[in-house]
Amino acid sequence: MAFRPYLAFNGNCREAFTRYQEIFGGELVLLTTADAPPDAGPPPP
């Protein structure tokens, strides 16, 4: 089963997840709102 969390941070998401990756390891894949396709729709609540 894949784990795909959706979390919101106040402008420091990349830094937070980079730190989590340092602690827990694993692969970090980030998709920013600016990089999302235009038809992706709004993020979940």
C-alpha positions in Angstrom: 0.0 0.0 0.0 1.3 3.4 -0.9 1.3 6.3 1.5 0.6 9.7 -0.1 0.0 12.3 2.6 -1.3 15.8 1.9 0.0 18.4 4.3 0.0 22.1 4.2 2.7 24.3 5.6 3.0 28.1 5.8 5.7 28.7 3.2 8.3 26.2 4.5 7.0 22.8 3.2 10.2 22.0 1.3 12.4 22.6 4.3 10.1 20.6 6.6 9.9 17.6 4.2 13.6 17.7 3.5 14.2 17.4 7.3 11.7 14.5 7.5 13.6 12.8 4.7 16.9 13.3 6.7 15.3 11.7 9.7 13.3 8.9 8.2 15.0 8.3 4.9 13.2 7.3 1.7 12.5 9.2 -1.5 11.2 12.7 -1.5 8.9 13.7 -4.4 7.5 17.2 -4.2 4.9 18.8 -6.5 4.2 22.4 -5.8 1.0 24.2 -6.8 3.0 26.2 -9.3 4.3 23.0 -10.9 0.9 21.2 -11.0 -1.0 20.9 -14.3 -3.5 23.7 -14.8 -6.4 21.2 -14.8 -5.4 19.6 -11.5 -8.2 21.3 -9.6 -8.0 22.7 -6.1 -6.1 20.9 -3.4 -8.1 18.8 -0.9 -9.4 20.6 2.2 
